[in-house]
Amino acid sequence: MKVLFDEDVPHKLRLNVAGHDVSTTAYMGWSGLKNGELLRMAEASAFEVFVTCDKRLTRQQNVNKRPFGIVVLSSQYWPILRLHLEEITKAVDAARPGSIRMVECV
């Protein structure tokens, strides 16, 4: 799947989500875009999954009508995320258009 990581997601995670084509907002040149514009750019670029640590995103944007799934991580800290790689990968694998999956990383 074609996956986009928001700028709050550690880049190290990108190397640990096997089997997917993962890009970052920085790599795409989209750093600093507001959520609405960022989601429109992701949609226009045919991303299938958007991964973020922004828990407010689902309340601030109409995300269930997007043509990609959203995975929201509860932490943005690599030492914590690396302990949950299996759950994160499963959430990315299971993402479908309009779906929102929360991954608790504690």
C-alpha positions in Angstrom: 0.0 0.0 0.0 1.0 3.6 -0.5 1.4 5.1 3.0 2.0 8.7 4.0 3.5 9.6 7.4 2.5 12.9 9.0 5.4 15.0 10.1 4.9 14.0 13.8 5.6 10.4 13.0 9.3 9.4 13.6 11.1 8.6 10.4 12.6 5.5 11.9 9.1 3.9 11.9 9.2 4.1 8.1 11.9 1.5 7.9 9.8 -0.9 10.1 6.5 -1.0 8.2 7.4 -3.8 5.9 5.7 -4.4 2.6 4.5 -0.9 2.0 5.6 2.1 0.0 6.0 4.7 2.8 6.6 8.4 2.2 6.8 11.2 4.7 5.3 14.7 4.5 8.9 16.1 4.5 9.9 13.9 1.6 6.8 15.0 -0.3 7.7 18.7 0.4 4.5 19.1 2.4 5.9 20.0 5.8 3.9 22.7 7.5 0.7 22.2 5.6 -2.4 22.4 7.7 -4.4 19.2 8.2 -7.1 20.0 5.6 -4.7 20.9 2.9 -2.4 17.9 3.8 -5.3 15.5 3.5 -6.3 17.0 0.1 -2.8 16.5 -1.1 -2.6 13.0 0.1 -5.9 12.3 -1.6 -4.7 13.8 -4.9 -1.5 11.7 -4.7 -3.5 8.5 -4.3 -2.2 7.6 -0.9 -4.0 4.6 0.6 -3.1 5.1 4.3 -2.3 8.2 6.3 -0.4 7.7 9.6 -0.4 10.4 12.2 0.1 11.0 16.0 -2.4 13.9 15.9 -5.3 12.6 18.0 -7.3 15.7 17.2 -7.3 15.1 13.5 -10.4 12.9 13.5 -12.4 15.6 15.4 -11.2 18.5 13.3 -11.5 17.0 9.8 -14.2 15.0 8.0 -12.0 12.0 7.6 -14.5 9.2 7.1 -15.3 10.2 3.5 -11.6 10.2 2.5 -10.4 7.6 -0.1 -7.7 6.4 2.3 -7.6 4.9 5.8 -6.2 6.8 8.8 -4.0 5.2 11.5 -3.6 7.3 14.7 -0.8 6.5 17.0 -1.1 7.4 20.7 2.6 8.3 21.0 5.2 9.9 18.7 8.2 8.7 20.6 10.3 6.1 18.9 11.4 4.3 22.0 7.7 3.6 22.7 6.6 3.0 19.1 9.3 0.4 18.5 7.7 -1.7 21.2 4.4 -1.7 19.2 5.6 -2.4 15.6 3.4 -5.4 15.1 0.2 -3.6 16.1 1.2 -0.6 14.0 1.8 -2.8 11.0 -1.4 -4.6 11.5 -3.3 -1.3 11.6 -1.7 -0.2 8.4 -2.4 -3.5 6.7 -6.1 -3.3 7.8 -6.7 0.3 6.8 -9.5 0.8 4.2 -10.9 4.0 2.6 -12.7 6.0 5.3 -11.5 3.8 8.2 -9.9 5.2 11.3 -7.7 2.9 13.4 -6.3 3.9 16.8 -3.1 2.2 18.0 -2.5 2.6 21.7 1.2 2.7 22.4 1.9 2.8 26.1 
